[in-house]
Amino acid sequence: MTPPLTLLTDFGTADYYVGAVKGAILSVNPNVPIVDITHEIPAQDIEAGAFMLLAAYKTFPAGTIHVAVVDPGVGSTRRPIIVTANDQFFVGPDNGIFSYICAHRTFHVTAEKYFRPNPSSTFHGRDIFAPVAAALSTGVAPEEFGPEINDEVRLPPLETPLRIIHIDRFGNCVTNIRRGVFEGKSLTINGKKISAVRNFYGEASPGELFAIWGSAGFLEISINGGSAAQILGAKRGDTII
């Protein structure tokens, strides 16, 4: 069975972009199963894309190919790359979007024979990343696409400073605190103190702000029956005391 190929972008779904990327993939390998992680990353928000990829990729089987395109530098000198990690492959721009993945090897994609003819300077997702990922899915080795590099662009560390790294559609505030860091302590966000820790949402009293270990492995701030982000006046990047 062909391993799946996933897509994570900031393209949204109102335009033709996602469909065109899928068409470019299927033109190379019509048998590869395509999975959408999300296309609702905030426009040009590389850090948000990096977090979403981190939260999702470990659920996929070995051999999965992840195409991640949040690419404000499209058409510039930023490099297209392939990253290998945890028996999976990651294809996208060298702009830090793979920073939170524990990379094993990284390759600069220079073999233009795998690109679509006359690549657009504004749509590398369709013309470079999609066909390269599709070629990977047919068994082409990462080494065939270009030289190995060790100077990838990296985002600042995920672990510091303590902050909110994501707010989901329910208003839960995902922090960058992992287990072992928050034990018997309280948090203060925008002047509001949170000391209660709950095991599931319904364990909290209605309207109570509380901390809970979320599915991505990070401590989240939630409220029973509402939006913690709204109550806290919180946004991504807010610091935590």
C-alpha positions in Angstrom: 0.0 0.0 0.0 1.3 3.5 -0.9 1.9 5.6 2.3 -0.3 8.7 2.5 0.7 12.2 1.4 -0.6 15.0 3.6 -1.1 18.7 2.9 -0.9 21.6 5.3 -1.2 25.1 3.9 -2.4 28.6 4.4 -4.3 28.5 1.1 -7.8 28.3 2.5 -10.5 26.6 0.4 -12.2 29.5 -1.4 -9.7 29.5 -4.3 -8.4 26.8 -6.7 -5.0 26.5 -5.0 -5.6 23.3 -3.0 -7.2 21.5 -5.9 -4.4 22.5 -8.2 -1.8 21.1 -5.7 -3.7 17.8 -5.6 -3.9 17.7 -9.3 -0.2 18.1 -9.6 0.4 15.3 -7.2 -2.0 12.9 -8.9 -0.5 13.7 -12.3 2.7 12.1 -11.0 1.2 9.4 -8.8 -2.5 8.8 -9.3 -2.5 6.1 -6.6 -1.2 8.1 -3.6 -3.8 8.7 -0.9 -4.0 12.4 -0.1 -4.9 13.6 3.4 -5.7 17.3 4.3 -4.3 18.2 7.7 -5.5 21.8 7.4 -5.6 24.7 4.9 -6.6 27.3 7.4 -3.2 28.3 8.8 -3.3 32.1 9.2 -1.9 33.7 6.0 1.9 33.7 6.0 2.1 32.5 9.6 5.0 30.1 9.6 5.0 29.5 13.4 1.4 28.5 13.4 2.1 26.0 10.5 5.1 24.6 12.4 2.9 23.9 15.5 0.1 22.3 13.5 2.6 20.0 11.8 4.1 19.1 15.1 0.7 18.3 16.6 -0.4 16.1 13.6 2.5 14.2 12.1 3.1 11.6 14.7 -0.3 10.0 14.1 0.7 9.0 10.6 2.4 5.8 9.6 6.0 5.4 8.6 6.7 6.5 5.0 4.2 9.3 5.1 5.1 12.4 3.1 4.0 15.7 4.5 3.8 18.8 2.2 3.7 22.0 4.3 3.4 25.2 2.4 3.2 28.5 4.4 5.5 30.4 2.1 5.7 34.2 2.3 9.2 33.9 0.5 7.8 32.1 -2.6 9.8 33.1 -5.7 12.8 34.4 -3.7 16.1 32.7 -3.0 14.7 30.6 -0.1 15.4 27.0 -0.8 12.9 24.1 -1.4 13.9 21.3 1.0 13.1 17.7 1.9 13.5 16.7 5.6 13.6 13.2 6.8 12.5 12.5 10.4 10.9 9.6 12.3 10.7 7.5 9.2 8.6 10.2 7.5 9.3 12.8 4.8 8.6 16.6 4.9 8.6 18.8 1.8 8.3 22.5 1.7 10.2 25.8 1.9 13.3 26.4 4.0 11.8 29.1 6.2 11.5 27.4 9.6 8.2 25.5 9.1 10.0 22.2 10.0 11.7 23.7 13.1 9.7 21.7 15.6 10.3 18.4 13.9 13.4 16.5 15.1 15.1 16.4 11.7 17.4 13.5 10.8 18.6 14.7 7.4 17.8 17.7 5.1 18.2 18.0 1.4 18.2 21.1 -0.8 15.9 20.3 -3.8 17.8 21.3 -6.9 16.8 18.6 -9.4 14.5 20.6 -11.7 13.5 17.6 -13.7 11.1 16.8 -10.9 9.4 20.2 -11.1 6.4 21.0 -13.3 7.5 22.8 -16.6 8.1 26.6 -16.2 7.3 26.8 -12.5 5.3 29.9 -11.5 7.2 32.3 -9.2 4.0 32.6 -7.1 2.9 29.0 -6.8 5.7 26.7 -5.8 3.2 24.6 -3.8 1.8 23.4 -7.1 4.9 23.5 -9.4 7.7 22.4 -7.1 6.6 20.9 -3.7 3.7 18.9 -5.1 5.5 17.1 -7.9 8.6 16.5 -5.7 6.5 15.0 -3.0 4.7 12.8 -5.6 8.0 11.6 -6.9 9.0 10.7 -3.4 5.8 8.7 -3.1 6.8 6.6 -6.2 10.1 5.6 -4.4 12.6 8.2 -5.6 15.2 8.6 -2.8 15.7 12.0 -1.1 19.3 12.0 -2.2 18.2 12.1 -5.9 16.6 15.6 -5.4 19.8 17.5 -4.4 22.6 17.8 -1.9 22.3 17.3 1.8 22.6 20.5 3.9 22.9 21.3 7.6 22.1 25.0 7.8 18.3 25.0 7.6 16.4 28.1 8.7 15.2 27.6 12.3 12.4 29.4 14.3 13.2 30.4 17.9 13.0 27.5 20.3 9.5 26.3 21.1 10.2 25.8 24.8 11.2 29.4 25.7 9.9 31.9 26.7 6.8 30.5 28.3 3.9 31.6 26.1 0.7 30.8 24.4 1.6 29.0 21.1 -1.9 28.3 19.7 -5.5 29.2 20.2 -7.9 26.6 18.8 -11.4 27.2 17.5 -12.9 26.5 20.9 -10.9 29.2 22.5 -8.5 26.8 24.3 -5.1 28.4 24.8 -2.3 26.0 24.1 0.9 26.8 26.0 4.4 25.6 25.3 4.6 23.9 28.7 5.3 20.2 28.7 4.8 17.7 31.5 7.4 18.0 34.2 7.5 21.8 34.0 4.1 22.5 35.5 3.7 20.5 38.7 1.8 22.0 41.5 2.2 25.5 40.3 -0.1 28.3 39.1 -0.1 30.3 35.9 -0.8 34.0 35.4 -1.9 35.2 31.9 -2.8 38.9 31.4 -3.2 39.3 35.2 -5.5 36.4 35.7 -4.3 33.5 37.8 -5.1 29.9 36.9 -4.3 27.2 39.6 -6.9 24.5 39.0 -5.9 21.5 37.0 -8.6 19.2 35.6 -8.5 15.8 33.9 -11.4 16.5 31.5 -13.5 19.5 30.6 -16.6 18.4 32.4 -14.7 18.1 35.7 -14.6 21.9 36.0 -17.4 24.0 37.3 -19.3 26.1 34.8 -17.3 29.2 34.0 -14.2 28.0 35.8 -10.8 28.7 34.2 -8.5 25.7 34.5 -5.4 24.0 33.1 -5.6 20.6 31.3 -3.1 18.4 29.4 -4.1 18.6 25.8 -3.9 16.1 23.0 -0.8 17.6 21.5 1.1 17.0 24.8 1.1 20.6 26.0 -0.7 22.3 28.9 -3.8 24.1 27.8 -5.9 26.8 29.5 -9.6 26.2 29.1 -13.0 27.2 30.5 -16.0 25.0 31.0 -18.7 26.2 28.6 -16.8 29.1 27.0 -13.7 30.5 25.4 -10.7 30.9 27.6 -9.0 33.1 25.1 -12.0 35.5 25.2 -12.1 35.6 29.0 -8.3 36.1 29.2 -8.2 38.6 26.4 -5.4 36.3 25.1 -3.7 35.9 21.8 -0.9 33.8 20.5 2.4 34.9 21.8 1.2 36.2 25.1 3.6 35.5 27.9 2.9 33.3 30.9 4.1 33.9 34.4 
